[in-house]
Amino acid sequence: MRIKTILFDMDGVLLDTSEAIWKTHALTAQKLGLKPATKKQIYQAIGMSWDELISKLYPEANVEKFKKVATEIMKTTYKSVKLIGNATQTLRELKKRGFRLALVSGSHKKYAVEQLKRAGFDLSLLDIMVNGEDTIKHKPDPDPILFALKKLNAKPEETIYIGDSLLDYRAAKSAGVHFIGTLSGVCSLNDFLESGVLYVIDSIGELLKHFDKGELMFERRSVAAFIEYNGKLLLLKRSDKVATDKGEWSTVHGRVEDGESPEKRALKEIAEETGLKVKLVKKGKVMKVKNHTLGISWNFYPFLFKAVSHDVKLNWEHTDFVWVELKDIVRYNKYFRNYMNFLKEAMGDK
């Protein structure tokens, strides 16, 4: 996947402002005698323009008065705000590699410039800034991203937006650009994965290792857990809610997290996706597969398990299942050819 342009949200991506935003709005609401919003409600609204955020969370508030009080409170709550993930160094290196870089934020330009400068960010690294006053509609509407693409004369398929919220993801998806979710802001890993986000990083400090001469490539470890019962293998049809291979027949898959054993992940995924109790029969050698279209280099860990019953209970990841003989699985999906030797050996070892 060739990338030429990288767009960044600000709060939670370049600046560690999540806690400061929460405290600012909580203290402002308290001072004005308004019904308080929860931290979760505030975090879910980050990314909107400030006017929209205030109107949504505090519908009885006078927006301009709220902003005036909040601006004073910010002088205290924002004192400890810092850059995330070596932001200046990271963007400087991306710039050297030839990427066009831009800020796309719902914040007003005055606020954005003031906070970035205060934290020591080098604004000259940005080709453009798109802020709340530049478009009528705001995230999750795609207009701010589309506005940036137009100003940069950039193609959506060659552009990535880096954000920390599902509002960012929805905006990127609607604009037709790629998206990387960062865990340095308001979203958890499960929030992103359950919403179909393909690429997730801890912070933008990780970006450099995922680019090679302009090509985006994430390395992933995943289990491929086959389940056998009475000589037949279980195949699952993936729902349209998953991130990859929607509607395809598959086996049990799951992303192996850092510090986690593939076997432990396989057993966890089997329990969640099928509800079956199983016993390990055999584990195979790691298979490496690069998908340049998706920008993912897969390391698959194959397993064969034997089920003690055939009472399958599907979760949201799949819509259907079928038990088939080994010789027939390729009819359901050609990629099963990659596992045929392993499965023939494993099923012969029972």
N, C-alpha and C positions, 0 to 999 in steps of 0.2 A: 504494500500500500504506500504510494508516493504522497508525501505531505510537503507542501510549500508554505502554508500559512498556519500560524497557531494563535488562537484567540484565548484570552484569559479573563475569567471573572476576577473580581478583586477581593471582596470579603470572603475569608475562608480559603482562598487560593493563593493570593499574593500576601495578604495581610491576615494575621491571627486576631480577627476582630469579633468572633462569635460571642465570647463571654462579655466583651465590652458592649456589644449591641444589646444583648439581653439585659445587662445591668442598667444601661442608659434608658431603655424603654420602661423597665420596671420602676425605676426611681422617678421618671417623668410622670408616669401614670399615678404613682403614689402621691406626688406633689400636687397634681391637678385633681385628685380625688376621683380618678376614673377606675372602672372595674379592671383589675389586673389581667393581663394575658399570661398564659403559662409559658415556660421556657420553650416547650415543644412547639407551641403555636407561633412564637416569635421566630424560632429557627426555621419552621416551615415556610414562613413569609419572606425570609431573607432572599434577596434576588429581585423582588419587586421594586418599583420606584418607591422612594420614601413616602410620598403622598399616598400611594396606594396601600402601602403597608400600614400606615397610621389609620387610614379609613377602614381598612379591613379588621384590624385588631381592636380599634377604639372608635366604633362608629358614632359615639356621642361626643367625640372630641372636636374642638376647633383645630384644624390641621396646622394652621400657621402659628397659633399659640403653642401647640404641642412642640412644633419644631424649634421655636424660640427657646423654650425651657430646656428641651433636650440638648440643644447646641451648647448651652451653658454647662449642663451636667457632663457633656462629653469631655470638657476640659480636664475633668478628674478621671472619668472612667477609661479614657483612651490613652492615659499616660504610659501604660505598660504594653501597648500594642506593638508587636514586632513583625518583621518579615518572616515568611514561611519558607522553609526548604532552600535556604541560600538563594532567594529569589533573584537578586541582582546578578550574582555569579552565574546562575542557571540560564537566565535570559541573555546574558552577555555571550555565553558559549553558544547558545542557539542562534544568536545573531551572527556570530562568526561562521557558523555552518550554513548560513545563507537563508534562514527562515525569515519570513515577514512576521512581525509580532504586533499584536494589538490588544488593548484593553476593551472589554465589552461588559459594562457594569450598569446596574440600575441606579447607582449612586450619582448625585449631581457632581459635575466636574470640579467645582470648588472644593467640595468635601474630599473627592478622590485625590486631587493634587495635593491638598494639605496633608492628608493622612499618609500618602506614599512618601512625600518629602520628609515628613516627621520621622518615618521609620528608616529613612536612608536609602530609599529606592531610586535608581537612576532612570528618570523619566525619558531620557534620550534614547533608551533601548526600544521604546514603543514607536512604531510607525504611525499609528493613530490611536486616539482614545474615543470610544463611543460611550456616552453617559446618558443619564436619565432624561436630560432635556433635549437630546438629539432625535428622539422618536416619540410619536404620540402613544404607540402601544409599547408595552414592556413585557419582559419574561413572565409567564412562559410563552408569550407570543414570539414568533421568530423575527419580528421586525428589527430589533437591535443587531442581531447577527447578520441579517440580510443587508442592513445598512453598512455594516463593516465590510462585507464582501464586495459591495458596490464601490465603496471608497478605495479599496485595495485592488480592485479588478481581479478578485480571487475566485477560483472555482470551488464550489461546495465539496466536491469529491476529493479535493486536494487540501482541505481545511479541517482542522480539529479545534473544538472548543473545550477548554478545561474548566470544569465547574465543580462545586461541592454540594449541590442540591439537586433534587428531582425537578425543580423549576428550570434549572440550567439544562438538564438532560432533555426535557420536553421541548425547550426552545431550540436546542441543537438538532433534535430529531425532526422538528417541523421545518427547520431551515435546510435540511438535507446535508448537514455537515457531520463529521465524525465527532465522538464525544469521549472524553476521559474523565471519570469521576475521581475526585481526590478526597481522602478521608481526613484531611486537615481542617474541615469545616463542620457542617451540620449533619451530614449523612453518614450512616454506618455502612459497612460492607454488605450486610444483608439487605439494607434498603436499596442499594444499587443493584445487586445481583437479582433480587426478586422483581425488579422493574425492567430487567433485560439489558442492563449496562454491561458491555463486553469488557471494557478496559477500566481497571480501578488501580490507583496508586495511593501510597500513604501521603505523599506531598509532591510538589513539582520538582523537588530535588532529585526525584527518580527519573525524570523525563529523558535525560541525556542517554541513559543506558538502553532506552527503547528505540533509539533512532540510529540507523546505520546508513550514511550517505543519503539521507532524506527518506528512507523507507522506515515506516513504523513496524516494529516487530516485538510483540510481547511473548515471553516464554511462559508456558503454562504446564503444570503437572496435573494429570487427570487420570482417574481410574476408569477402566472399561470392564465392568463386572458382569460376566455371563452367569445365568442361573439355569441349572438343569433339573428336570424332574421327570422320572420315568423315561429317560432317553430323549426327551425333547427340551429345547432351549426356549427361554422366555424372551420375546421381543416386545418392545414398548413403543407406542406411537407418540411422538413429542407434540405437545400442545403449542398453540400460537402465543403462549405467555413466556416461553423460554427464549433465551438470547440467540441461540444458534440452532440450525437444522429444524426449523419449525415444520411440523407435519410429516417429518421423516420417521421411519422405523429405526429404532436404536436399541442398545442395551442399557444397563444402568451406568450412568456417568456421574462424575462428581469431581470438583476441583480440589486438589490436595493442597492444604494450607501449609505455610512454613512451620516446621517442627512437628508435623503430623505424619504418621505412617500411612502409606497407601492402603494397606489392609484395613486399618481402622476406618479410613474414609469410605472404603468400599462397603464395609458392614453398615456404616451409618446411612449411606445413600440407599442401600437395599431396604433397610428398615423404613426409611422415609418414603421411598418411591413405590414400594411393593407391599410392605407389611409382612413379608415372608421371613420365616426363621430358616437360616441356612448354615451349612458347614463348608469350610474351605476344602476344595479338592486339589487345586493347583494354581500357582501364580507363575506368570511368564516373564520374559525379558522385556525391558522397556522398548516401546516402539516410538520412533521420532518421525513426526509428520509436520511439514511447514505449509501453512496456508497463507500465501502471499496476498490473496484478496482480502482476507479478514485481518491480516497482520498479526497472526498468532503462530508460534512454533510450539506444537504440542509434544509433550512427553507422556505417552499413554502407558499405564500399568495394567496389563491384562490379568484377569482372575477368572477362575471357574469355581462356582459354588454349587452345592447340591441342596435343593429345597426339601424340607420335610413334609410340605404340602403344596397344593397348587392354588390355594385360596388367596388370590392377588387382590390387594386393596390399593388402588392408584391414588396418588396425590395430584396436585394441580399441574405438575410438569408433564403429565401424559393423559391422553384421551382414550386409549384403547390398548389392548394387549393380546398376544397370541402365543401359543406354545407350538413350536415347529421342529421338525427334524433337522439335524445339522446340514444335510445335503440341500435343504431348501432355503436356508437363511439368506443366501446371496440374491435370491429372487426378491427379497424385501428391501435390501439395500446393498449395493455393490461394494461398499466399503468393508463389509464383513469378510471379503476375500483376504484382507490383511491379517485376519485372525484364524483363518482356516487351519493352518499347520498347528498352531497352538491348541485349538479346540480338538482337532483329531487326536493329538497326542494326549491331551488332558482327559478326554472322554474315554480313551482307550486304557488309561491308567486306573480307572475306577475299580 
